[in-house]
Amino acid sequence: MKEIEKLVPDTSIIIEGLVSKKIESNELKVEEILIHEAILAELEHQANQGRSIGLLGLDELKKIRDLSEQGKFQLRFAGRRPGAAEIRHASLGEIDSLIRELAYDEGATLLTGDKVQSKVGEAKGVKVIYVQPEIKPKKLTIDKYFDNTTMSVHLRENIYPYAKKGFPGNWKFTVLSQELLKQEEIIEISKEIIEEAKIRTDGFIETERRGSTIVQLGDYRIVITRPPFSDAWEITCVKPIKKTVLEDYELSEKLRSRIEKQAEGILIAGSPGHGKSTFASALAEFYVSKEKTVKTIEAPRDLQLSENVTQYSISYGSSQEIHDVLLLSRPDYTIFDEMRNIEDFRLFADLRLAGIGLAGIIHANDPIDAIQRFIGKTELGLIPHIIDTVIFIKNGHVNKILSLKMVVKVPSGMIEADLARPVVDVLDFETNKLEYEIYSYGEETIVVPVTSSSSISPAKKLAMKHIENELKRYADDVKVEFISDNSINIFVPEDDIARIIGREGKTIDEIEKRLGLSISVNALKNEEYGNDVDFTIKDDKKNLIFYMNNKLSNKRVDFYIDNERIFSANVGHKGEIKINKKSFPGKTLLDMIDKGKQVKLKI
């Protein structure tokens, strides 16, 4: 036990609650404790701003008062109350200076957890006790609510605690206790989380506002809200339950090649809880495995990544600082986690136009919605230069991929040639089929879905026959597909594509002028898309194995459950597809088969 006649604690020690702890544990025996009025003023200021550290400090002062009334020591408030300017500049050392002066004038011992404060105090001849912050993680109350299948825990006063259990796209709410949570319990858990975040190396208080605090603590991302911002105290704690690799997503070779060699403006889109961040983490680790330099922009920092990925917090730095750091450090790829406000979109666009490879995570209910969120925030003509690929995640797997390109043409549905304008074509990445057009119409920027009617009019049939006959001058086998009234897809054998396009595109230009149509040239496939595939299933210890005709080797097959497409996979050279039972697709298939659902495979 250390005996001290007079003790002056500073703000850091009060906030950590160490004075009461050390006296109650008999580590310190003190005759008199002096609290500088500046500490009270600073904590009051923090509490009035709704910041949790202010409330923690005031609670500690109450504990010290209670111990004093029990006869443990004398308590005295001393020093002058600081002015508003000194409180505003507390981070510059104004308050610390006042506390040191009190310790020096009273001949007291300064108790601090601030390394700089202790060094300055010693330099001025003040007796100092420096308390090294404890960084050993402790068991948190919130830990008891989590197990291996818990995605998030939701605690709210006067409500039963409940959790979201399962996997992205396949989860359910579960009540964790039949006892209603009291406000005091929520506040105590909040204090525990904030105290732990301040002392642990893997803990950060990302943002703190009057009514909310966002904390990253180990694997937990925690949002604490309180009145007046919310109508009651509430804690939402999210924890990733699975770390995936890119191979788990059964990507086509075309998409893998795009990701590795070309895609530098990627949007990873999807609804909340469907696995966007999980896919982004897998993508980051894929680039790391290819010996690329990878960094992230996050708020808060919650992506689960290896140590060689630097994670920047935009909460602690401005957009300009992030911009400058990335341009100077020159990463090959940057993951921008959860773009929310206009500043995030502008930063994404600015970094892309500066040549940095970016993958941005964005909330969207539909793939096209992710692109639409950029409209109005940047010029229409720049969008294809900012975004080249949209990967839509649904139920934990890749559901849809879109690609973008800028063309000058007459938009679908318009006829007059003088209506030609710059148009952003949004295409299905796998089939190259036009799905949307984005262009300016008057003062508005509009997004128009391009629909293809299943019934072809006699006039179009006649036109298709005429076009096929015209193109048979260049290729023996030609198929024509109308995208709109003035644009078509043509499918010819791969060996004939160069002949139709011609040197520097001159031949295709002449054909387009002659026919008055915009033409997209594609390789002709032997199989018809959508045909059902006969198969048998074998269930071994690790995999579900689907056997089918060897003729389908190296072809792409879609998996359907009750006529809903779930995912796609490539057929192996032996006519088989292996799905790992622990992967998201494997777990989805097993679950659906157990429920008696019908599985279909289509080309």
Secondary structure as GFF3:
##gff-version 3
##sequence-region A 1 603
A	DSSP	beta_strand	2	9	.	.	.	ID=ss1
A	DSSP	alpha_helix	11	16	.	.	.	ID=ss2
A	DSSP	alpha_helix	18	24	.	.	.	ID=ss3
A	DSSP	beta_strand	28	36	.	.	.	ID=ss4
A	DSSP	alpha_helix	37	48	.	.	.	ID=ss5
A	DSSP	alpha_helix	52	69	.	.	.	ID=ss6
A	DSSP	beta_strand	74	78	.	.	.	ID=ss7
A	DSSP	alpha_helix	84	88	.	.	.	ID=ss8
A	DSSP	three_ten_helix	90	92	.	.	.	ID=ss9
A	DSSP	alpha_helix	94	106	.	.	.	ID=ss10
A	DSSP	beta_strand	109	112	.	.	.	ID=ss11
A	DSSP	alpha_helix	115	123	.	.	.	ID=ss12
A	DSSP	beta_strand	127	130	.	.	.	ID=ss13
A	DSSP	three_ten_helix	141	145	.	.	.	ID=ss14
A	DSSP	beta_strand	150	156	.	.	.	ID=ss15
A	DSSP	beta_strand	162	167	.	.	.	ID=ss16
A	DSSP	beta_strand	170	175	.	.	.	ID=ss17
A	DSSP	alpha_helix	183	199	.	.	.	ID=ss18
A	DSSP	beta_strand	203	208	.	.	.	ID=ss19
A	DSSP	beta_strand	212	217	.	.	.	ID=ss20
A	DSSP	beta_strand	220	225	.	.	.	ID=ss21
A	DSSP	beta_strand	234	238	.	.	.	ID=ss22
A	DSSP	three_ten_helix	246	249	.	.	.	ID=ss23
A	DSSP	alpha_helix	253	257	.	.	.	ID=ss24
A	DSSP	pi_helix	258	262	.	.	.	ID=ss25
A	DSSP	beta_strand	265	270	.	.	.	ID=ss26
A	DSSP	alpha_helix	276	289	.	.	.	ID=ss27
A	DSSP	beta_strand	294	298	.	.	.	ID=ss28
A	DSSP	beta_strand	310	313	.	.	.	ID=ss29
A	DSSP	alpha_helix	319	329	.	.	.	ID=ss30
A	DSSP	beta_strand	333	336	.	.	.	ID=ss31
A	DSSP	alpha_helix	342	353	.	.	.	ID=ss32
A	DSSP	beta_strand	357	363	.	.	.	ID=ss33
A	DSSP	alpha_helix	367	372	.	.	.	ID=ss34
A	DSSP	three_ten_helix	380	382	.	.	.	ID=ss35
A	DSSP	alpha_helix	383	386	.	.	.	ID=ss36
A	DSSP	beta_strand	389	394	.	.	.	ID=ss37
A	DSSP	beta_strand	397	409	.	.	.	ID=ss38
A	DSSP	three_ten_helix	417	419	.	.	.	ID=ss39
A	DSSP	beta_strand	421	428	.	.	.	ID=ss40
A	DSSP	beta_strand	434	441	.	.	.	ID=ss41
A	DSSP	beta_strand	444	449	.	.	.	ID=ss42
A	DSSP	alpha_helix	458	471	.	.	.	ID=ss43
A	DSSP	beta_strand	479	484	.	.	.	ID=ss44
A	DSSP	beta_strand	487	492	.	.	.	ID=ss45
A	DSSP	three_ten_helix	494	496	.	.	.	ID=ss46
A	DSSP	alpha_helix	497	501	.	.	.	ID=ss47
A	DSSP	three_ten_helix	503	505	.	.	.	ID=ss48
A	DSSP	alpha_helix	506	515	.	.	.	ID=ss49
A	DSSP	beta_strand	518	523	.	.	.	ID=ss50
A	DSSP	beta_strand	536	539	.	.	.	ID=ss51
A	DSSP	beta_strand	543	547	.	.	.	ID=ss52
A	DSSP	three_ten_helix	550	552	.	.	.	ID=ss53
A	DSSP	beta_strand	556	561	.	.	.	ID=ss54
A	DSSP	beta_strand	564	570	.	.	.	ID=ss55
A	DSSP	beta_strand	576	580	.	.	.	ID=ss56
A	DSSP	alpha_helix	584	594	.	.	.	ID=ss57
A	DSSP	beta_strand	599	602	.	.	.	ID=ss58
###
